[in-house]
């Protein structure tokens, strides 16, 4: 999967959860301060990323997932550990 596709997929997931247009979410958007993410939404983001990319991200990574960029980086980190023949769900 191309890097740009991963970035866009994660952004689309977050936009759907926070009910904002993806164009309103920048790489530096802070989930709590800028997007109004609460703890339940944060868990929903984690779960959505895991389902979409068929990866498992430990919940102790959740505090590090504070911006779009951070979430993308963590997603890519766990994708790199995944078996290469598995593709994301659509």
C-alpha positions as CSV (number, residue, x, y, z in Angstrom):
1,X,0.0,0.0,0.0
2,X,1.3,3.4,-0.9
3,X,2.3,5.8,1.8
4,X,-0.1,8.5,0.6
5,X,-2.9,6.0,0.6
6,X,-2.2,5.1,4.2
7,X,-2.2,8.8,5.1
8,X,-5.5,9.4,3.4
9,X,-7.2,6.3,4.7
10,X,-6.3,7.2,8.3
11,X,-7.4,10.8,7.8
12,X,-10.7,9.6,6.3
13,X,-11.3,7.3,9.3
14,X,-10.6,10.1,11.8
15,X,-12.8,12.6,9.9
16,X,-15.7,10.1,10.0
17,X,-15.4,9.6,13.7
18,X,-15.0,13.3,14.6
19,X,-17.7,14.2,12.0
20,X,-15.6,16.7,10.2
21,X,-14.6,17.2,6.6
22,X,-11.2,15.7,5.9
23,X,-10.0,19.0,4.6
24,X,-10.5,20.4,8.1
25,X,-7.9,18.0,9.5
26,X,-4.3,18.9,9.1
27,X,-1.3,16.6,9.9
28,X,-0.8,18.7,13.1
29,X,-4.4,18.7,14.2
30,X,-4.5,17.8,17.9
31,X,-7.3,15.4,18.6
32,X,-8.4,16.7,21.9
33,X,-7.7,20.4,21.6
34,X,-8.5,21.0,17.9
35,X,-11.0,18.2,17.0
36,X,-12.8,17.6,20.3
37,X,-11.9,14.0,20.6
38,X,-12.8,12.4,24.0
39,X,-11.6,9.1,25.4
40,X,-14.4,7.1,23.7
41,X,-13.6,8.6,20.3
42,X,-9.9,7.9,20.8
43,X,-10.7,4.2,21.4
44,X,-13.0,4.3,18.3
45,X,-10.1,5.7,16.2
46,X,-7.8,3.0,17.5
47,X,-10.3,0.3,16.7
48,X,-11.1,1.7,13.3
49,X,-7.4,1.8,12.3
50,X,-6.9,-1.7,13.6
51,X,-9.9,-3.0,11.6
52,X,-9.1,-1.1,8.4
53,X,-5.5,-2.2,8.3
54,X,-5.8,-5.6,10.1
55,X,-3.3,-4.8,12.7
56,X,-3.2,-4.8,16.5
57,X,-2.0,-1.6,18.2
58,X,-1.6,-2.0,22.0
59,X,-3.8,0.4,24.0
60,X,-0.8,1.8,25.7
61,X,0.0,3.5,22.4
62,X,-3.2,5.5,22.6
63,X,-1.7,8.4,24.5
64,X,0.8,8.8,21.7
65,X,-1.9,9.0,19.1
66,X,-2.6,12.8,19.7
67,X,-2.4,14.1,16.1
68,X,-3.1,12.8,12.7
69,X,0.7,12.6,12.0
70,X,1.3,10.6,15.2
71,X,-1.5,8.2,14.4
72,X,-0.3,7.7,10.8
73,X,3.3,7.0,12.1
74,X,2.0,4.5,14.6
75,X,-0.2,2.8,12.0
76,X,2.8,2.6,9.6
77,X,5.0,1.2,12.4
78,X,2.5,-1.7,13.0
79,X,1.8,-2.2,9.3
80,X,5.6,-2.8,8.8
81,X,5.4,-5.6,11.4
82,X,2.5,-7.3,9.7
83,X,2.7,-10.1,7.1
84,X,3.2,-8.4,3.7
85,X,0.5,-10.6,1.9
86,X,-2.4,-9.2,4.0
87,X,-4.2,-6.3,2.4
88,X,-6.5,-3.7,4.1
89,X,-10.2,-4.2,4.2
90,X,-12.4,-2.0,2.1
